Amino acid sequence: MISLIFLPETCRNVIGNGSLGGRTIHRPIIPLLSPQESMVDAGGHRTLGGGLKSIPNPLKCLKILRRRNDSLILASNSVFYIAYSCMQAALAPLLMSRYGLDAFEAGLCFLPYGFATIIFSYAVGKLSNMLSRVCCVTQDALGD
């Protein structure tokens, strides 16, 4: 939920090269609440962001499973996520029985992971944006 409020979309298929930011649906909520700034597109026209052109198909992302390397990465990450989810489900009752914590105190033990997720999601997004800018500059220099 916090991601929707603060973090911008970084998928290149959605926002292109990132110069326009993204359509309203792909922008974080906090900047949408402030007055919109006009942006300049590639043709030099000032815009306020485009509207939703079509309903997105959530099943399109399943195409990635056709590629062998991507499937292997997703499979290994899904095993990690399943193991983590099982650990999370068992952690609170274990803490309550072993250390005598009440439900509130056991719930507080989940906060460090939540904060780390928020911080590193933001940091990885910034790093991804920086690396994509560097790659674009490098490709432009090589193309000339």
C-alpha positions in Angstrom: 0.0 0.0 0.0 2.8 2.4 0.9 4.3 1.6 -2.6 1.2 3.0 -4.3 1.5 6.2 -2.3 5.2 7.1 -2.7 6.9 5.0 -5.4 6.6 5.8 -9.2 6.3 3.1 -11.9 9.6 2.1 -13.4 8.6 -0.5 -15.9 9.9 0.6 -19.3 7.0 -1.0 -21.2 4.7 1.2 -19.2 6.5 4.6 -19.1 8.8 4.4 -22.1 12.0 6.2 -21.5 10.6 7.9 -18.4 10.7 11.5 -19.7 7.0 12.0 -19.2 6.7 10.1 -16.0 3.7 8.0 -16.7 0.0 8.2 -17.1 -2.1 9.0 -14.0 -2.8 5.4 -13.2 1.0 4.7 -13.1 2.0 7.6 -10.9 2.3 7.6 -7.1 -0.7 9.0 -5.2 1.1 11.8 -3.3 2.2 13.7 -6.5 -1.3 13.3 -7.9 -2.7 15.2 -4.9 -0.5 18.2 -5.6 -1.1 20.6 -8.6 0.0 18.9 -11.8 3.0 20.2 -13.7 2.8 20.2 -17.4 5.4 18.0 -19.2 7.0 18.3 -22.6 6.8 15.2 -24.8 9.2 14.2 -27.6 7.5 16.4 -30.1 7.8 19.5 -27.9 4.1 19.6 -27.0 3.1 20.3 -23.4 0.9 17.6 -21.8 -0.6 16.9 -18.5 -0.3 13.1 -18.9 -2.4 10.8 -21.0 -5.5 9.0 -19.9 -6.1 5.3 -19.7 -6.4 4.0 -23.3 -7.5 0.5 -22.7 -8.1 -1.9 -19.9 -4.9 -3.7 -19.0 -4.8 -7.5 -19.3 -3.2 -9.0 -16.2 -2.6 -12.3 -18.0 -0.2 -10.8 -20.5 2.6 -11.1 -18.0 2.4 -14.9 -18.3 4.2 -14.6 -21.6 7.4 -14.3 -19.6 7.1 -18.0 -18.6 7.8 -19.0 -22.2 11.4 -17.9 -21.9 13.5 -20.6 -20.2 15.9 -18.3 -18.2 13.1 -16.1 -16.9 11.1 -19.2 -15.9 14.1 -20.5 -13.9 14.5 -17.2 -12.1 10.8 -17.0 -11.3 10.8 -20.6 -10.0 13.8 -20.1 -7.7 12.3 -16.9 -6.4 9.0 -18.5 -5.8 10.6 -21.3 -3.7 12.3 -18.6 -1.6 9.0 -16.7 -1.2 7.1 -19.9 -0.2 9.7 -20.7 2.4 9.6 -17.1 3.7 5.8 -17.1 3.8 5.8 -20.3 5.8 8.4 -18.9 8.2 6.3 -15.7 8.6 3.2 -17.7 9.4 4.9 -19.7 12.1 6.9 -16.9 13.6 4.2 -15.2 15.7 2.9 -18.3 17.5 6.5 -19.5 18.0 7.5 -16.1 19.6 4.4 -16.2 21.8 4.9 -19.7 23.1 8.7 -19.6 23.4 9.3 -16.1 24.8 5.9 -15.4 26.4 5.1 -12.5 24.2 1.5 -11.3 23.7 0.0 -10.9 20.2 1.0 -7.2 20.0 4.6 -7.8 21.0 4.9 -10.6 18.5 3.4 -8.4 15.8 6.1 -5.8 16.5 8.7 -8.3 15.5 7.5 -8.0 11.9 8.2 -4.3 11.7 11.9 -4.5 10.9 11.2 -6.6 7.8 8.5 -4.2 6.7 10.7 -1.1 7.1 13.6 -2.8 5.3 11.2 -3.7 2.4 10.1 -0.1 2.1 13.6 1.4 2.2 15.2 -1.1 -0.2 12.2 -1.0 -2.6 12.7 2.8 -2.8 16.5 2.4 -3.1 16.4 -0.3 -5.8 13.9 1.9 -7.8 16.3 4.8 -7.6 19.3 2.6 -8.6 17.3 1.1 -11.5 16.5 4.6 -12.7 20.1 5.7 -12.4 21.3 2.6 -14.3 18.7 2.9 -17.0 19.9 6.6 -17.6 23.5 5.4 -17.7 22.6 2.7 -20.2 20.6 5.1 -22.4 23.5 7.6 -22.4 26.0 4.8 -23.3 23.7 3.5 -26.1 23.3 7.0 -27.5 27.0 7.5 -27.4 27.7 4.2 -29.1 24.9 4.8 -31.7 26.5 8.2 -32.8 
